[in-house]
């Protein structure tokens, strides 16, 4: 086990748990801050498709930013998830 840990094949579960918690907390804060930022923009729109387009664009941006932070912090992507 120590050899596999030295080869970076194993990590402490507490590290993974802390990283998962911090990632989820950060994503939650990012997504929850969208409403006050987008409300004035979408309130003025009358076309439901445009509202949907703006909401989707904002969500996509936030999720891409979160994925980039994950890659930067943990060294791999969640491709295929």
SEPA-310821 format. One record per residue: residue in one letter; residue number from 0; x, y, z negated of N, C-alpha, C in turn. Coordinates in steps of 0.001 Angstrom, whole numbers, padded with zeros to 6 digits. Layout:
 residu num     nxx     nyy     nzz    caxx    cayy    cazz     cxx     cyy     czz
      A NUM       X       Y       Z       X       Y       Z       X       Y       Z
...
This chain:
 residu num     nxx     nyy     nzz    caxx    cayy    cazz     cxx     cyy     czz
      X   0  000808 -001190  000000  000000  000000  000000  000859  001265  000000
      X   1  001925  001242 -000746  002809  002412 -000786  003432  002675  000581
      X   2  003780  001600  001292  004326  001759  002641  003300  002421  003557
      X   3  002061  001949  003519  001013  002528  004364  000741  003976  003973
      X   4  000851  004282  002702  000667  005659  002255  001814  006517  002799
      X   5  003012  006007  002758  004166  006735  003275  004071  006938  004784
      X   6  003430  006031  005470  003248  006137  006916  002037  006990  007283
      X   7  001403  007587  006311  000207  008431  006485 -000981  007635  007017
      X   8 -001021  006360  006708 -002165  005533  007082 -003197  005498  005964
      X   9 -002786  005830  004767 -003685  005860  003618 -003561  007207  002922
      X  10 -004670  007673  002382 -004675  008903  001595 -005474  008665  000323
      X  11 -005252  009517 -000647 -006004  009429 -001896 -007461  009773 -001635
      X  12 -008359  008993 -002190 -009781  009242 -001990 -010194  010599 -002552
      X  13 -009555  011047 -003605 -009905  012348 -004179 -009621  013477 -003189
      X  14 -008571  013339 -002384 -008280  014330 -001350 -009386  014361 -000311
      X  15 -009822  013196  000128 -010870  013101  001141 -012182  013654  000594
      X  16 -012508  013309 -000644 -013743  013808 -001246 -013719  015328 -001380
      X  17 -012605  015872 -001822 -012491  017323 -001973 -012572  018005 -000605
      X  18 -011896  017451  000389 -011917  018032  001733 -013326  017993  002315
      X  19 -014029  016887  002125 -015399  016771  002637 -016307  017784  001950
      X  20 -016167  017939  000649 -016983  018900 -000089 -016711  020326  000393
      X  21 -015437  020689  000506 -015076  022046  000923 -015547  022328  002358
      X  22 -015427  021338  003224 -015868  021508  004604 -017382  021703  004663
      X  23 -018114  020886  003938 -019574  021002  003934 -020012  022333  003317
      X  24 -019357  022750  002255 -019703  024019  001601 -019450  025194  002532
      X  25 -018329  025168  003218 -017989  026235  004153 -018983  026292  005314
      X  26 -019329  025130  005861 -020289  025087  006957 -021657  025574  006487
      X  27 -022057  025170  005305 -023333  025615  004742 -023365  027139  004620
      X  28 -022326  027719  004084 -022273  029180  003935 -022320  029869  005293
      X  29 -021617  029325  006255 -021600  029914  007592 -022981  029871  008228
      X  30 -023642  028729  008135 -024963  028604  008745 -026010  029450  008021
      X  31 -025936  029511  006705 -026910  030293  005945 -026755  031791  006179
      X  32 -025579  032231  006557 -025376  033660  006811 -025894  034074  008194
      X  33 -026306  033106  008989 -026801  033418  010335 -028125  034180  010301
      X  34 -029030  033810  009420 -030368  034422  009406 -030325  035935  009282
      X  35 -029639  036480  008277 -029634  037938  008184 -028916  038616  009351
      X  36 -027969  037929  009951 -027247  038518  011065 -028065  038482  012351
      X  37 -028830  037410  012573 -029577  037258  013816 -030981  037849  013758
      X  38 -031533  038008  012584 -032922  038466  012461 -033207  039743  013247
      X  39 -032388  040783  013118 -032694  042004  013879 -032653  041795  015398
      X  40 -031754  040937  015855 -031641  040695  017296 -032857  039952  017835
      X  41 -033250  038878  017163 -034338  038060  017693 -035711  038668  017403
      X  42 -035811  039514  016400 -037094  040155  016084 -037554  041046  017233
      X  43 -036628  041589  017949 -036967  042499  019051 -037282  041764  020347
      X  44 -037092  040461  020367 -037310  039689  021591 -038746  039184  021674
      X  45 -039277  039171  022878 -040630  038650  023074 -040636  037321  023835
      X  46 -039508  036977  024446 -039414  035740  025226 -038885  034608  024336
      X  47 -039708  033598  024063 -039265  032489  023217 -038012  031785  023738
      X  48 -037861  031716  025054 -036660  031071  025616 -035402  031863  025288
      X  49 -035517  033182  025276 -034360  034009  024928 -034034  033883  023448
      X  50 -035051  033785  022615 -034825  033549  021177 -034080  032239  020997
      X  51 -034561  031204  021659 -033913  029892  021571 -032484  029954  022082
      X  52 -032264  030639  023192 -030915  030747  023753 -029965  031417  022771
      X  53 -030412  032495  022154 -029546  033202  021203 -029281  032378  019947
      X  54 -030313  031688  019464 -030118  030828  018291 -029160  029689  018606
      X  55 -029347  029050  019750 -028448  027957  020143 -027017  028438  020310
      X  56 -026839  029594  020913 -025485  030137  021101 -024819  030407  019757
      X  57 -025576  030971  018824 -025014  031266  017501 -024670  029980  016754
      X  58 -025550  028987  016818 -025269  027699  016174 -024052  027033  016797
      X  59 -023996  027028  018110 -022856  026412  018804 -021544  027078  018382
      X  60 -021559  028403  018314 -020356  029126  017918 -019922  028746  016502
      X  61 -020873  028726  015575 -020536  028382  014189 -020016  026957  014074
      X  62 -020646  026033  014770 -020211  024641  014699 -018845  024448  015356
      X  63 -018588  025144  016451 -017267  025071  017080 -016188  025654  016179
      X  64 -016512  026742  015497 -015556  027331  014548 -015263  026363  013408
      X  65 -016298  025707  012896 -016109  024731  011816 -015260  023559  012290
      X  66 -015501  023103  013514 -014710  021997  014056 -013246  022400  014209
      X  67 -013004  023638  014611 -011620  024110  014763 -010914  024172  013408
      X  68 -011615  024654  012402 -011039  024703  011055 -010715  023285  010588
      X  69 -011627  022351  010845 -011403  020964  010472 -010153  020417  011159
      X  70 -010033  020670  012459 -008840  020209  013196 -007578  020838  012634
      X  71 -007632  022139  012361 -006459  022837  011846 -006066  022331  010460
      X  72 -007064  022111  009615 -006788  021710  008234 -006414  020244  008086
      X  73 -007032  019382  008902 -006862  017950  008686 -006168  017232  009816
      X  74 -005863  017922  010895 -005019  017364  011917 -005650  016426  012910
      X  75 -006962  016317  012906 -007604  015493  013925 -009010  015996  014165
      X  76 -009552  015607  015300 -010887  016048  015686 -011899  014942  015407
      X  77 -013142  015347  015323 -014228  014405  015134 -014857  014057  016472
      X  78 -014041  013738  017453 -014545  013408  018784 -015402  012155  018703
      X  79 -016522  012210  019400 -017398  011053  019463 -018320  010898  018280
      X  80 -018302  011831  017356 -019200  011731  016190 -020503  012413  016471
